[in-house]
Amino acid sequence: MDLDRILNSRIDGLEIAFERTKAWSNYSKDLLNYIRSRLQLEQDHARRVTNLVEASRRDISKPFMPLRDVFESSFDCDIDLVGRTKETTDHLKARVVEALDARRKEHDIQRGALKLEWAKLTKSLHDCEDMVEKCRATLKLREEAVRKARENSLRTESVTISPSMSTDPMKRRREMEKKKRIEEEAVIKKAEAEKQLAISSAELRRKRKELETAKGFIGISASKWLWRL
C-alpha cells in the first residue's frame, strides 16, 4: 500500500502512525461520552414522562370529566413513546456504544503493544550505539597507552646502551624488561579493545537491520489500524 510505503520511508513514520491512532482513540472516546450522555438524557426524559403520566392519570380518574378520553389517548401515546425510547436506547447501547468501546479498547491494547515493542527495539539500538562509542573511546586510550609505553621503552633502551651510563648493568636490564612488559601489556589491551570494538560494531549493524525490519512490520500493523478507523 502507498500508506505502508510512506510510513516506512519516513524517519518519523511510526511516530506519525502512533499519533494518528492515538488521535482516533481520543476522538472515539469523546464520541462515546457524547452518545452515553445523550442516551442518558433520553432515558431520564422517558422516566419523567412516565411519572408525569402516572400522576396525571390519578388526577383525572374521576368519571364523566370533559376531554378525559382525549387525555387518556395522549397518555397511551406517551407510554408507547417511552417504550420505543427504551428499545431504541438499548439498541444503541448494544450496537454502537458497546461495539465502539470494545473496538477502542482493542485498538489501545494493540497500539500500546506496538509502541512498547518499538520503544524496546530503539532503546536496544541506542544502548548498542553507546557501547560502540565507549569501545572507540577505550581503543583511543589503549592506543595512547601503547604509544607512551613504546616511547618509554625506547628511551630506556637508548639509555641502557649509552656508553656514558655508569649505573649497574643488571639494574638497567631489569628496568628495560619492566618497560617491555608494560609495552606488551599495553599492546594486549589494545588488541582486546579492537576486538571488543569489532564485536560491538557487528552487533550494532545487526541491531540496525533488525530495527529496519521491525519498522516495516510495525508500520504495516499500524497502517492496518489506520485503515480500520
C-alpha positions in Angstrom: 0.0 0.0 0.0 1.1 3.6 -0.5 0.5 4.3 3.2 2.9 1.5 4.1 5.5 2.8 1.8 5.1 6.4 3.0 5.3 5.4 6.7 8.3 3.2 6.1 10.2 5.8 4.0 9.9 8.5 6.7 12.2 8.5 9.8 9.2 9.6 11.9 6.8 7.3 10.1 5.9 5.2 13.1 5.6 8.2 15.3 3.1 9.7 12.9 1.1 6.4 12.8 1.1 6.2 16.6 -0.1 9.8 16.9 -2.8 9.3 14.3 -4.1 6.1 16.0 -4.0 7.8 19.4 -6.0 10.8 18.0 -8.6 8.3 16.8 -8.8 6.7 20.2 -9.3 10.1 21.9 -11.9 11.0 19.2 -13.9 7.8 19.7 -13.7 8.4 23.5 -15.3 11.8 23.0 -17.9 10.4 20.8 -18.7 7.7 23.4 -19.0 10.3 26.1 -21.5 12.3 24.0 -23.6 9.2 23.0 -23.8 8.0 26.5 -24.8 11.4 27.8 -27.3 11.8 25.1 -28.9 8.4 25.7 -29.0 9.1 29.4 -30.9 12.3 28.7 -33.4 10.4 26.7 -33.8 7.8 29.4 -34.2 10.5 32.1 -36.8 12.2 30.0 -38.7 9.0 29.5 -38.8 8.4 33.2 -40.1 11.9 33.9 -42.7 11.4 31.2 -43.7 8.1 32.8 -44.0 9.7 36.2 -46.0 12.6 34.8 -48.4 10.2 33.0 -49.0 8.1 36.1 -49.6 11.2 38.3 -51.9 12.8 35.7 -54.0 9.6 35.3 -54.6 9.6 39.1 -55.6 13.2 39.0 -58.2 12.8 36.2 -59.5 9.5 37.4 -62.9 11.0 38.3 -65.7 9.8 36.0 -67.5 12.0 33.5 -64.8 14.6 33.2 -64.6 16.6 29.9 -61.9 15.5 27.4 -60.9 12.6 29.6 -60.8 10.3 26.6 -58.5 12.7 24.7 -56.1 12.9 27.6 -56.2 9.1 28.1 -55.3 8.6 24.5 -52.4 11.1 24.9 -51.2 9.2 27.9 -51.2 6.0 25.9 -49.2 7.6 23.2 -46.7 8.9 25.7 -46.3 5.4 27.3 -45.9 3.9 23.8 -43.2 6.6 23.1 -41.4 5.8 26.4 -41.4 2.1 25.4 -39.9 2.8 22.0 -37.4 5.1 23.6 -36.2 2.3 25.8 -35.9 -0.1 22.9 -34.0 2.5 20.9 -31.6 3.4 23.6 -31.0 -0.3 24.5 -30.3 -1.0 20.8 -27.9 1.9 20.5 -26.1 0.9 23.6 -25.5 -2.6 22.3 -24.8 -1.8 18.7 -23.0 1.5 19.0 -21.7 2.2 22.5 -20.5 -1.3 23.5 -19.2 -2.1 20.0 -17.3 1.2 19.6 -16.0 1.0 23.2 -14.8 -2.6 22.6 -13.1 -1.6 19.4 -11.4 1.4 21.1 -10.1 -0.8 23.9 -8.8 -3.4 21.4 -7.2 -0.5 19.4 -5.5 0.9 22.5 -4.1 -2.6 23.5 -2.7 -3.2 20.0 -1.3 0.3 19.8 0.3 0.0 23.2 1.8 -3.3 22.3 3.3 -2.0 19.1 4.6 1.1 20.7 6.2 -0.8 23.5 7.9 -3.2 21.1 9.2 -0.2 19.1 10.4 1.5 22.2 12.3 -1.6 23.3 14.0 -2.0 19.9 15.0 1.6 19.7 16.4 1.6 23.2 18.3 -1.6 22.4 19.8 0.2 19.4 20.7 3.3 21.3 22.4 1.2 24.0 24.4 -0.6 21.4 25.4 2.8 19.8 26.5 3.9 23.2 28.5 0.7 23.7 30.3 1.3 20.3 31.2 4.8 21.3 32.6 3.6 24.6 34.6 0.9 22.8 36.0 3.6 20.4 37.0 5.8 23.4 38.6 2.8 25.1 40.5 2.0 22.0 41.9 5.5 21.7 43.1 5.3 25.3 44.7 1.9 24.7 46.4 3.3 21.5 47.7 6.2 23.5 48.9 3.8 26.2 50.8 1.8 23.6 52.4 4.9 22.2 53.6 6.1 25.6 54.8 2.6 26.6 56.9 2.3 23.4 58.3 5.7 23.9 59.3 4.9 27.4 60.7 1.5 26.3 62.8 3.1 23.6 64.0 5.8 25.9 65.1 3.2 28.5 66.8 1.1 25.8 68.7 4.1 24.5 69.9 5.0 27.9 70.9 1.4 28.7 73.2 1.1 25.6 74.7 4.5 26.2 78.4 4.1 27.0 78.3 7.1 29.3 75.9 5.4 31.7 77.7 4.3 34.9 74.7 2.6 36.6 74.6 -1.1 37.3 74.0 -3.1 34.1 71.7 -5.5 35.9 69.6 -2.7 37.2 69.4 -1.2 33.7 68.4 -4.6 32.2 65.6 -5.1 34.8 64.4 -1.6 34.1 64.3 -2.3 30.3 62.5 -5.6 30.8 59.9 -3.9 33.0 59.3 -1.3 30.3 59.0 -4.1 27.7 56.4 -5.9 29.9 54.4 -2.7 30.2 54.5 -2.2 26.4 53.4 -5.8 25.8 50.5 -5.5 28.3 49.5 -2.3 26.6 49.6 -4.0 23.2 47.5 -6.9 24.5 44.9 -4.4 26.0 44.8 -2.5 22.7 44.1 -5.8 20.8 41.3 -6.6 23.3 39.9 -3.2 22.8 40.0 -3.6 19.0 38.3 -7.0 19.3 35.6 -5.6 21.5 35.0 -2.7 19.1 34.7 -5.2 16.2 32.2 -7.2 18.2 30.2 -4.2 19.2 30.2 -2.8 15.7 28.9 -6.1 14.3 26.2 -6.1 16.9 25.2 -2.5 16.0 24.9 -3.5 12.3 22.7 -6.4 13.3 20.5 -4.2 15.6 20.1 -1.6 12.8 19.0 -4.3 10.3 16.7 -5.8 13.0 15.2 -2.3 13.6 14.6 -1.7 9.9 12.8 -5.0 9.5 10.7 -4.4 12.6 9.9 -0.9 11.4 8.4 -2.4 8.3 6.4 -4.9 10.2 5.2 -2.5 12.9 4.4 0.1 10.2 2.2 -2.4 8.3 0.4 -3.3 11.5 -0.1 0.3 12.4 -1.4 1.2 8.9 -3.9 -1.6 9.1 -5.4 0.1 12.2 -5.4 3.4 10.3 -7.4 1.8 7.5 -9.8 0.4 10.0 -10.5 3.7 11.6 
